[in-house]
Amino acid sequence: MIHPRVQALADEFLRNADAEAPGLVRGLYLTGSVALGDFRPHTSDVDFVVVTDQAPTPDERAALRRAHGATRARVHRPQFNGVHLTWDDLTRDPAACGPVPAVVGGRFRSATRAEVNPVTWHVLAERGVAVRGPAPVELAVCDQTGSLRAWSLGNLEEQWRRWRAKAGRLLTPRGLAALGSLAPSWSVLSVSRLHFTLRTSEITSKSGAGAYALHAFPERWHKIVNECLRVRRGSELPPLFENALERRRAALDYIEMVLDDALEPSAA
């Protein structure tokens, strides 16, 4: 069952899209935390895949931009982020797809490769939630284990190595954000998800990644993992760390450990 806030958001987008460009949106699928059964109203975004018959024309892209703008004006939270693809796009390896219209961080982009990746394709194929269009099992989605693993490895090496380096400098926007509760929780559980994928060739939710980490890594790391799960669940239990600096340091050390473990030659 879809969370009421998610259903309201999806319905609002479809109303706006149909008003701006009748017949353009042929499929709407929810992926991410919604599909993985881990949607948390206080922290989660709603990830989508919109499908059209053909690549949108410039006028149609403008219509989609207006539809997303109208949706955001009516429903501020959760954010509605995702990609606009064609049926043919789904049959190809994501690496073969060019830039597509997408919403990233709540902002519409006419052409980007953000979120055009094997994770999106895999979750859609295995767990996607159809709001409009055929059931995901009826779609010819390109879902290749090799591509999923290669992308996960590259994401750890390219994105998360940089993220860890920047967050390690305290007097920077990212370093200061790591003093909060959400940034450590998001980052610790995100790298744990990628580690899980490299070990299993499957996708799990952030909460699932936390449970995996408690079994995969030594006990010394359990405190920060449990703290991040506490934050994700919106628990009213007190923090497990005495102060934000201590939690930040534990999160950064954990991320560095996971990166080293996943990226060492024997791990692949």
N, C-alpha and C positions, 0 to 999 in steps of 0.2 A: 504493500500500500504506500502510495506517495504521500509524503508529509504535506499537510494542507498549504503551508507557505510555498512549497515547491510547486504544487499544482496551480495555485493562484498565479504564480510568476509565469509558468509556462502558458497558461490560458491567456494571460494579459499580452504576452508576446505574440501569440497566434492571432489574437484579435487585431493588434496593431499591424502585423505583417499582412494579414488578409485585407485590411483596409487600405494599406499603402500600395500593395501589389497583389491583387487577387490571383490566386492560382500559382504563385511563385513558390511558396514553401510547400513541398510535397511530403517531407518527412521531418519530424522533430524527435530526437532521441536524447535522453539524459544519460550521462556517463558519470565519472568521478564518484564522489562520496554517496550520491543518491543511488547509483547503480550498485555500489559495493556495500550498501546497507549501513553506512556510517555517517549519514548526514547529521550535522550538529547545528541547530539554528543559530547559535551564538558565535560560531567560528567558520562554518562551511560556506563555500560558494556553491552555485548550481552550474555544473558543466554541461554543455549541450553540443550536439551535432545537428545542424540544420542541413537538409538535403533538398537540392533543386534538380530539375531535369537537365538543365544546361548551366554552364557558368554564367552568373548574373552579368547583364550588360551594365554599362556605367549608370544608366538611369535606374536600373534595378538595385544596384549597390547603394545608390542614394536613397532609394525607398527603404532598404534594409537599415541604413543608418538612422533614418527617421523613426522606423519601427522600434529599434533598440533605444533610441533617445526617449520616445514616448513611454516605453516600458519602464525605463529607469526613473522617469519622472513620477510614475505612479507607484512603483515598487522599488524603494531605495535599497532594501536588504531582503534576502541575500543577493549578492552580485550574480549576474547571469553572464557567464563567460564561456566561449566556445568557438567553433569553426563552422563555416558554411562550405559544404562540399556538394559534389554531384554524385549520382549513383555510380558513374564510371570511376570517380576518384576512389570510392570505397573498394573497388576491385583491384586497385593497384597498390604496390608498396608505397607507403607514405613518402619515401625518399624520391619517388618519381613524380610527386605532385608539386606543382609550382606554388607560388604564394596565392593565398585565398583570402576572402573576406573573413574577418574574425572579430571577436570582442575579447580583449585582453585587459585585465584589471579594470573592467567596467567601461573601457573606451573602444569604440568601433574603429577598426582599421580596414581600409579597402583592400589591402594586399599584404599578407604577412605569412611567415611559415611557423609562427608560434602555435604550439599545440598540434601541428601537423606531424604526428609521430606515432610509432607503433603502439604506445600505451593507449592512446585514444582509440585506435582501430581495435586493439585486443579487448578492451573493456566493452566497446560497443558490440563486438561479435559475441562475447561470452555472457555479458551481464546487462547490456543496454536496456533502458526502459523506453518503450515506444509510447510517445504521446500522440503522434500522428505518423501514419505510414505502416508498412508491413512489420511484422515481428522481426527482431534482429536475426533470428535463426533462418529466416527466409532470404536474407541479404547475402550477396556474394562478397563478404568482407575479406580482404587480404589480411590474414593473421598468421605471421611467420615467426616462429620462436627465435630464429637466428637474428632477425631484425630487432626483435624486442630486447634481446640480451645486448646486442651491439649498441643500441641506443641508450640503454640504461648505463652501460659502462662509460660511454661518452659523456652522458649527463653528469655522472659523478666526477669525471676527470675535468671537464670544462666548466660546468656551472658551479658545482659544489666546492671544488678547490678554490675558486675565486671568491665564492660566498664566505667560506671559512676565513680566508686571508683578510677580507675587508671587515668582517665582523670581529676579527681579532684585534682590530685597532679601536680602542674604546671611544676616543673622541672623534668619532665619525657618525653619520646618521645610522649606518647599519650596526655599528658597535653599540650605540646608545639604545637602538631598538632591541638588541639582545638582552638589555636589562629588564625588559618587560617579560610578561609570561607567554604571550602568543608566539613571538618569534622563536624562542628556544623550543617550544613544543612543536611548532610547524617544521622547523629545520631538523630536529632530532628524529622525528617520526618520518619525515620525507626521505632522509638518507637511509633509514632502516628499511623503508619500502623498496628502495632500489637494491639494497643488499639482498633482500628477500627474493626479488626478481632474478638476480644473478644466480642465486642458489637453486631456485625452483623453476624458473622460466614461467612463472605465473605472476599475477598482480594481486595485491592485497590492499585493504584500506589502511589509513593511518593508524587506527586502533588495532587492526590486525598486525600491522608492522610492529607496534609496541609489544604485543603479546609474543611475537616471533623473537624480538630482541631479547626478551627476558629468558628465553631458552637458548638463544644462539650465542650470547656473550656472557663473560664471567660476572659473578655477583657484584663486583665493584661498580659495575655500570647500572645496576638495577635501580638505584636511587634516582638518577636523572631520568631514566625511562619511566618509572612510576610517576615522577613529578609531571612529566610531559603528558602522560595519560590522564592524570588528575585534571590538568588544565583543559585538555581536549574534551573531557566529559563534563566540564563545568561543575566539578565537584565543590561542595562547600567545606570539605575537609581542609585543614590548615596546610600551607605549603610544607614540603619536606626539607626545604633549605632555610637556613636562618636569615639570609638576605639575598637580594637580587644579584650582587656581585658573585657570590658563591655559586648560585645557579647558573649564571652566565658562563663561568669558568668550566663548570662540569659539562655544560652543553657543548662548548667549543672543544673540550678534550674528547668527548664522546664522538663528535663528528669527525675529528681527526683520526681517531681510532678506526671508525667504520670505513673511512676513505682508504686508509692504509691497508686494511684487511681486504677490502674489495678489489683494490687496484694492484695489489702485489701479483707478480706473474703467476704464482701457483693458484690464485683465487679464480682466475678465468678458466 
